[in-house]
Amino acid sequence: MEKRCRRRDFLIGGTLAVGGSLLGGRVLAATETAVTKGGFKGYVEIDPGLFAGINRVANPADKSILEKKHAPVIAVPAKIVAGESFAVTLTMGEIDHPMGPAHYIQNVDLLVGNEPAGHVEFRPEVATAKATVYIRLDRPVTLVARAYCNLHGLWESRLEVSPVPAA
């Protein structure tokens, strides 16, 4: 009796697995057809050009809403003393960027000239995409912040900074 139960369970499980494979194949084929024929658009319409390179603000005097939400803002103290540590605060956009499972800032990098100085990963559950990195400078340099949005690609901002000599 026990052998029959095992055999029956095996046959039922095998039948379900084969049926699931056939159904899954049909769903996959239908999805491929919808994509190739242009029927499937995804959840959100996005501009594929945003993923072609690094996005930057085109006209700082007249920023679009997209630029205001995505271009990182680099904040430093008014006076930077050579050789002393100071805070660089990176905020993702002038307007709060949405942070949710479908649309969020994945990470931000800070470069001092061409050298990496900080990298922060964000999760969709984070309320605000903001990070502070502490650095030291001994000469004038360009700070570069690069933030990656899962829907709108890579965004970059730059800020020229010049430390004053230590007293």
HELIX and SHEET records of a PDB file:
HELIX    1   1 GLU A    2  THR A   36  1                                  35    
HELIX    2   2 PRO A   48  PHE A   51  5                                   4    
HELIX    3   3 ILE A   65  HIS A   70  1                                   6    
SHEET    1   A 5 ILE A  54  ASN A  55  0                                        
SHEET    2   A 5 GLY A 153  VAL A 161  1                                        
SHEET    3   A 5 VAL A 141  CYS A 149 -1                                        
SHEET    4   A 5 ILE A 105  VAL A 112 -1                                        
SHEET    5   A 5 GLU A 115  GLU A 121 -1                                        
SHEET    1   B 3 PRO A  72  ALA A  75  0                                        
SHEET    2   B 3 PHE A  86  MET A  92 -1                                        
SHEET    3   B 3 LYS A 130  ILE A 135 -1                                        
END                                                                             
